[in-house]
């Protein structure tokens, strides 16, 4: 059996293993209803919450009394005997403050809790939808060491400029790789979508993201007086994957790390690669 045939068998086996055993189908995972959970927690602790509110009111009243006592003690124009009697009366009017668990003191009325408040209360990250954006240019000519460096720098500029070209993204991370044979410079990017512009971003993703990326690509090429015009013109040059759960996002972020890739997706060793970038 030839070397290439053995490699193809191994690659097919790894692809099948990855598809059937390594990836988790999370499309049916129920979304956690934090607001409902909090409402239940709030009702279950209602007696303690009422006690905490009472405790807070007593503490505030006592603090006000202590302020009055301090003013009397600092007043040099009042008779010391009278000052002492007045202060004693005020101290006797203070009530003991009930002891309440600190976590109960932090509970707010459910109607006043925002999504950020709910996530912070349960110690959870706020997840925003993301996309994975794969870039596979149709390069021309030989790929010398100098050409490798040129392609890498060009891709870095294009990706960074694309990220900052609109209001669509809030975070990004990318890797530039060389492929299995070590001669095909390509990139994988993960962009976090702007949650404040959901409708506009959704429309843009459906119709204009490819057009806008190609425009940035050609604009960078023109400004550099380069030879890379229209190398992502093909529909196969750009690929978009919507990531709607944190598990999907984390899986794709891991994919940017060479050591975490499945065997069949790993790149050849090349001194110029991989190159990581972004602000994530």
N, C-alpha and C positions, 0 to 999 in steps of 0.2 A: 504494500500500500504506500502511495506517495505521501510526501510531507504535506502537500496542499490538501489532499483528500482527508488526511488525519485531522488537520486543522479545521476543515469545514465540518467534520463530524463533531469535534469538540465544541465549535461555536454553536452548532445547531442544538447540541445537548444543553449547553449553558443557557441559550435563549429560551428553550422549553422549560428548563428548571426555574429560571427567573420568572417566567410568565405564570407558571402553575403553582410554584411553592414559595417564592421569595416576596412577591408583591401581595399586599393585603387589599382585598376588595372592601373599600370603605364607603361605597356609594349608598349603602343602606344604613349607615350609622346614624342613629337619631341625634338631633341637635339638642343640646342641653338647654333647658328653659330656666335660666338663672333667676329671672324675675319671679317665676312661680315658686322656685325653691326658696327664694328669700321671703316671699309672702308667707309660706308655710313656717319657716324658721321664726319669722316675726310673731306670728300668731301663737306658736308653741311657747314662746318666751314672753308673751304679753304681760303676765304678772310681774316678771322680773324687770321688764322694760318700764312698766308703770312705777315700780319701786325705784328704778334708776332715775326716772324723771323727778320723782319726789325727792330723791337724794340730791339731785342737781339743784333743785329749787331751794332746799334747805342750806346747801353749801353756799349758794349765792347770797341768801339772806344773812347767813353767818358772816360772810365776807364783808357785807355792807355794815354789819354791826361792829366788826373789828376796825373798819375804817373810821367809824364814829368814835370808837374808843381811842384810836390813835390821835385823832384831832383834839379830843379832850385832854389827853396826856401832854400834848404839845402846847396847849393853851396856857400861857404864863399869867394871864389876867384872871383866871378863875381860882377860887379858894381851893387849896390842896385837899381839904377834908371833903368839900362838895364834889370835887373832881373824882375822888376815890369812890364816894357813894354812887355817883352817876355811872361810873365805869362798872361797878359791881352789879348794879341793876341791869345794865346792858349785857354783861356776861351771863347772868342768870336767864336772860331771855333767849339765849342761843340754844338751839336744839341739837341733839346728837345726829350725826350723819350716818344713815344706814350703809352697810357694806354691800357693794354690788360688784359682780365679776366684770373685769375690764372689757371683755368682748361684748357684754350686754350694753355697756355704756356707749359702744360704738354703733349700735343699731339705730338706723334712721327710719322714719316712716317710709314704707315702700313707694308711696306716691312721689316722694322726693328723691328717689334713687335713680340716677342716670345709668346708662350702660357701662360707663367707665367706673362708676361707683360699685356696681354689682361685680364687675370683674375684679376690682381691687379688693372688695370684701372677701371674695372666695380665693384670692391669690392666683388669679388666672390671667393669662395673656389675652389681649384683645386681638383676635385674628382678622386680618383683612385679606380679601381675595388677591391672588397673585397669578402671574402667567410665567410659563417657561418659554423663552424665545430662542430658538435654535437658528444659527446662521451658518450656512454652508456655501460659500462663494464658488463660482465656476472660474477658478484661477487659470491663467494661461501661462505657458512657458515653463522652464526649469525652475526648481526651487533651491537656489544656492543658500549658503549661510546668510548672506546679505539680504536675499529675498525673504527669507524667514523673518528676519528682524523688521523688514519693511512691512510685511503683511501684519505682523503682530502690532506694530505701532499704529498702522492704519485702522485696524479693528478696534484698538483701544480708544482712539479718537472718535470713531463713528459711534461706538456704544455709549461713551460718556456724553457725547453731544445729543444722541437720541434720548437719553435719560432726562436731560435738562431742557429738551426742546418744547415741552408743554407742561400741562398740569396733571398728567396722567399717572405719574408714579411718585411714591414716597420713599422707597428703598430699592436698592438693586445690588446684585452680586453676579459676577460672571467669571468664566474661565475660558481661556483660549488654548486650544489643543492642536495636536499635529496628526491625529488619526492613527489607525492600526499600522499603516505603512510608513508613517513618519513624514509624509510629504503633502498632507492636505490640511492646511490651516483652517480651523473652523472654531465656532464659539457657542457656548451654552450660557444663557442668561436667565436669572430669576428676578422679576420685577414685582414689587408690591404695588397694587393698584390704589389710587387715591380714594379713600372712603368718602371724602367730602364731595366728590364729583362722580358718583356711581352711574347715573344715567348717561352723562356725557361720555364717560370712559367706556361704558358698555357699547354705545353706538359706534364709538371710534374703533373699538376692537373688532367689531363685525365688518367694518367696511374700509377703514382708512389706515390701519396700522402698517400694513405692508407698503402702501403708497408712500407714507411719511418716512418709513425707514429707508426706502430706496432713494427718496429725495435727499435725506441726510447723507447717505452713502455717496451719491454723485456730487453733492455740494462739497464734501470733504475732498473727494478726488479732484474736482475742478480747482479748488483752492491750492492743492498741493501739486497741480499740474502733473497728475499721475496717470497710470495706465490701467486703472481698475474700474473704469466706467461700466455700469450695467452688469457687473458680475453677480448681482443678486436679483437679476431681472426674472429669472426662471421661478415658477411657482414652487419648485422643489428646493430652492435656495433658502427659503424662510419657512419656519414651522412654529406654530403657536399652540400651547397647551394650557388650558385654564386649570388653575389649582384652587379648589373651593374648600379645602380643609387644611388644618395645620399639619396633619399627617402627610398629605400630598406635598405640601410646600417643603416640609423637612426632608422628605424623600428626594426631592429634586435638588435641594441645597446640598445634600450629601453626594448627589451625583456629580457635583462640581469638583469633588475631591477625588483624585485619581485612586487613592488607596481604598475608597469606599465603593468604587464602581464594580458591577458584575464583571467576571473574567472576560466575557466576550465583548465588553464595551471598553476595555482598557486600551490606552494609546501606546504607541511605540516609544521607546526611550529616545529623547532628543534634548540636547543641552539647552535649547531655547524655550522649551515647554515643560510643564504647563505654566500659564500666566494668569494669576487671579487678580480681580479688580472689583471695584464697587465700594459702597459705604455700609454694607450689612455686617 
